[in-house]
C-alpha cells in the first residue's frame, strides 16, 4: 500500500488535472458561443 503522502500527492494531481480540463471545456464552450454570435 502507498504511503499517505503519496496518496495525497496523487489526489492533488487528479484534482489539478480535473480543474484544468474543466477550464478547457468552459473556454471551448465560450469560444463556440462567441463564434455563433458573430464575434471572432
VEXKEVO-419887 format. One record per atom (N, C-alpha, C, O): residue number from 0; x, y, z; residue in three letters. Coordinates in pm, 1 decimal, padded with zeros to 6 digits. Example, Ala and Ser with C-alpha at 12.3 -4.5 7.8 and 13.67 -1.06 7.14 Angstrom:
BEGIN
i, east, north, up, aa
0, 01319.0, -00569.0, 00780.0, ALA $
0, 01230.0, -00450.0, 00780.0, ALA $
0, 01320.0, -00330.0, 00780.0, ALA $
0, 01423.6, -00331.9, 00846.5, ALA $
1, 01285.0, -00225.0, 00708.0, SER $
1, 01367.0, -00106.0, 00714.0, SER $
1, 01290.0, 00003.0, 00787.0, SER $
1, 01340.9, 00113.8, 00803.9, SER $
***
This chain:
BEGIN
i, east, north, up, aa
0, 00084.2, -00119.7, 00000.0, UNK $
0, 00000.0, 00000.0, 00000.0, UNK $
0, 00088.1, 00125.2, 00000.0, UNK $
0, 00194.6, 00127.5, 00061.6, UNK $
1, 00042.3, 00228.1, -00069.4, UNK $
1, 00122.3, 00350.0, -00084.8, UNK $
1, 00123.3, 00430.1, 00045.4, UNK $
1, 00027.0, 00426.5, 00122.0, UNK $
2, 00232.2, 00501.8, 00069.7, UNK $
2, 00236.9, 00589.2, 00187.8, UNK $
2, 00133.3, 00700.1, 00178.4, UNK $
2, 00083.5, 00732.4, 00070.5, UNK $
3, 00102.3, 00757.1, 00293.1, UNK $
3, -00002.4, 00859.8, 00299.6, UNK $
3, 00030.8, 00981.1, 00212.5, UNK $
3, -00057.6, 01034.8, 00145.7, UNK $
4, 00156.9, 01024.9, 00212.5, UNK $
4, 00192.5, 01144.6, 00134.3, UNK $
4, 00179.1, 01119.4, -00015.0, UNK $
4, 00146.2, 01210.3, -00091.3, UNK $
5, 00205.0, 00994.6, -00056.9, UNK $
5, 00193.7, 00961.9, -00199.2, UNK $
5, 00047.8, 00963.2, -00243.1, UNK $
5, 00015.8, 01008.0, -00353.1, UNK $
6, -00040.8, 00913.5, -00156.2, UNK $
6, -00184.2, 00917.4, -00188.3, UNK $
6, -00234.4, 01061.0, -00195.7, UNK $
6, -00313.1, 01095.0, -00284.0, UNK $
7, -00189.3, 01145.3, -00103.0, UNK $
7, -00230.8, 01286.2, -00106.4, UNK $
7, -00180.1, 01356.3, -00230.8, UNK $
7, -00251.8, 01436.1, -00291.1, UNK $
8, -00056.4, 01326.8, -00269.7, UNK $
8, 00000.1, 01384.7, -00391.2, UNK $
8, -00078.1, 01337.6, -00513.6, UNK $
8, -00102.4, 01415.3, -00605.9, UNK $
9, -00116.7, 01212.2, -00514.3, UNK $
9, -00196.1, 01158.9, -00625.1, UNK $
9, -00330.0, 01230.0, -00637.7, UNK $
9, -00372.1, 01265.3, -00747.8, UNK $
10, -00397.2, 01251.2, -00524.0, UNK $
10, -00525.6, 01323.3, -00527.2, UNK $
10, -00506.2, 01467.0, -00573.4, UNK $
10, -00589.4, 01520.2, -00646.9, UNK $
11, -00398.2, 01529.8, -00531.3, UNK $
11, -00369.9, 01666.9, -00573.9, UNK $
11, -00354.5, 01673.0, -00725.6, UNK $
11, -00408.8, 01762.6, -00790.1, UNK $
12, -00281.0, 01578.4, -00782.0, UNK $
12, -00260.3, 01575.0, -00926.6, UNK $
12, -00392.7, 01550.2, -00998.9, UNK $
12, -00421.2, 01614.2, -01100.1, UNK $
13, -00473.4, 01457.4, -00947.1, UNK $
13, -00602.7, 01426.6, -01009.5, UNK $
13, -00693.8, 01549.0, -01007.5, UNK $
13, -00756.4, 01581.1, -01108.5, UNK $
14, -00701.7, 01617.2, -00894.1, UNK $
14, -00787.3, 01735.3, -00883.4, UNK $
14, -00736.1, 01848.9, -00971.2, UNK $
14, -00815.7, 01920.5, -01031.9, UNK $
15, -00604.6, 01866.1, -00978.8, UNK $
15, -00547.7, 01971.1, -01063.7, UNK $
15, -00580.3, 01944.0, -01210.3, UNK $
15, -00621.0, 02034.4, -01283.3, UNK $
16, -00562.4, 01820.0, -01252.6, UNK $
16, -00593.0, 01784.5, -01391.6, UNK $
16, -00741.9, 01802.8, -01420.8, UNK $
16, -00779.3, 01846.7, -01529.6, UNK $
17, -00826.1, 01769.3, -01324.3, UNK $
17, -00970.0, 01789.7, -01342.1, UNK $
17, -01004.7, 01936.8, -01356.2, UNK $
17, -01089.7, 01973.2, -01437.6, UNK $
18, -00939.9, 02021.4, -01278.1, UNK $
18, -00964.2, 02165.2, -01288.0, UNK $
18, -00919.3, 02221.8, -01421.7, UNK $
18, -00988.2, 02304.5, -01481.4, UNK $
19, -00804.6, 02177.1, -01468.0, UNK $
19, -00754.7, 02223.3, -01598.1, UNK $
19, -00849.0, 02177.4, -01709.0, UNK $
19, -00878.4, 02254.1, -01800.7, UNK $
20, -00896.3, 02054.3, -01701.5, UNK $
20, -00988.7, 02002.9, -01802.9, UNK $
20, -01120.6, 02079.7, -01800.0, UNK $
20, -01176.6, 02110.0, -01905.4, UNK $
21, -01170.9, 02111.5, -01680.2, UNK $
21, -01295.7, 02186.8, -01669.6, UNK $
21, -01279.9, 02326.3, -01729.3, UNK $
21, -01369.9, 02374.4, -01798.1, UNK $
22, -01167.6, 02391.1, -01704.2, UNK $
22, -01143.5, 02523.1, -01763.2, UNK $
22, -01135.4, 02515.1, -01915.2, UNK $
22, -01184.0, 02604.3, -01984.8, UNK $
23, -01075.0, 02410.0, -01966.4, UNK $
23, -01065.8, 02392.9, -02111.4, UNK $
23, -01204.1, 02375.1, -02172.6, UNK $
23, -01231.9, 02429.2, -02279.6, UNK $
24, -01291.1, 02299.8, -02105.6, UNK $
24, -01427.2, 02280.0, -02156.2, UNK $
24, -01503.0, 02411.7, -02156.3, UNK $
24, -01570.0, 02443.6, -02254.6, UNK $
25, -01494.1, 02488.9, -02048.5, UNK $
25, -01563.2, 02617.8, -02040.9, UNK $
25, -01510.7, 02713.0, -02147.9, UNK $
25, -01588.8, 02782.5, -02213.0, UNK $
26, -01379.8, 02716.3, -02166.2, UNK $
26, -01322.2, 02803.5, -02268.2, UNK $
26, -01369.5, 02762.0, -02407.5, UNK $
26, -01398.5, 02847.7, -02491.0, UNK $
27, -01377.2, 02634.3, -02432.7, UNK $
27, -01425.7, 02587.0, -02561.8, UNK $
27, -01571.1, 02623.8, -02585.5, UNK $
27, -01608.0, 02664.1, -02695.8, UNK $
28, -01654.1, 02610.0, -02482.0, UNK $
28, -01794.7, 02646.9, -02494.8, UNK $
28, -01809.6, 02796.4, -02520.9, UNK $
28, -01889.5, 02837.0, -02605.3, UNK $
29, -01733.7, 02878.0, -02449.5, UNK $
29, -01739.1, 03022.2, -02471.5, UNK $
29, -01696.2, 03057.0, -02614.1, UNK $
29, -01755.4, 03144.2, -02677.6, UNK $
30, -01595.2, 02989.8, -02663.0, UNK $
30, -01548.3, 03015.4, -02799.2, UNK $
30, -01655.7, 02980.8, -02901.5, UNK $
30, -01676.9, 03054.7, -02997.6, UNK $
31, -01723.7, 02867.1, -02880.1, UNK $
31, -01831.1, 02826.7, -02972.2, UNK $
31, -01946.0, 02927.2, -02966.0, UNK $
31, -02000.2, 02965.4, -03069.7, UNK $
32, -01983.2, 02969.8, -02846.2, UNK $
32, -02094.2, 03065.6, -02832.3, UNK $
32, -02059.2, 03199.4, -02896.0, UNK $
32, -02142.9, 03260.1, -02962.8, UNK $
33, -01937.4, 03245.3, -02876.0, UNK $
33, -01897.3, 03373.0, -02935.5, UNK $
33, -01894.1, 03363.6, -03087.3, UNK $
33, -01932.6, 03457.9, -03156.5, UNK $
34, -01848.3, 03249.9, -03139.1, UNK $
34, -01845.8, 03232.2, -03284.3, UNK $
34, -01988.4, 03228.8, -03339.9, UNK $
34, -02015.0, 03284.1, -03446.7, UNK $
35, -02080.3, 03163.7, -03267.2, UNK $
35, -02219.5, 03155.3, -03311.9, UNK $
35, -02286.0, 03292.9, -03308.6, UNK $
35, -02376.5, 03319.7, -03387.5, UNK $
36, -02241.5, 03380.8, -03217.3, UNK $
36, -02299.7, 03513.7, -03206.4, UNK $
36, -02237.7, 03611.6, -03306.0, UNK $
36, -02277.3, 03728.1, -03310.0, UNK $
37, -02142.9, 03567.3, -03385.1, UNK $
37, -02082.7, 03652.3, -03486.7, UNK $
37, -01955.6, 03721.5, -03443.4, UNK $
37, -01897.9, 03798.5, -03520.1, UNK $
38, -01911.2, 03695.6, -03322.5, UNK $
38, -01784.1, 03752.8, -03276.1, UNK $
38, -01669.7, 03666.1, -03325.2, UNK $
38, -01688.7, 03549.7, -03360.6, UNK $
39, -01549.1, 03725.0, -03327.0, UNK $
39, -01435.7, 03643.8, -03370.7, UNK $
39, -01329.0, 03640.6, -03267.0, UNK $
39, -01225.7, 03576.7, -03286.8, UNK $
***
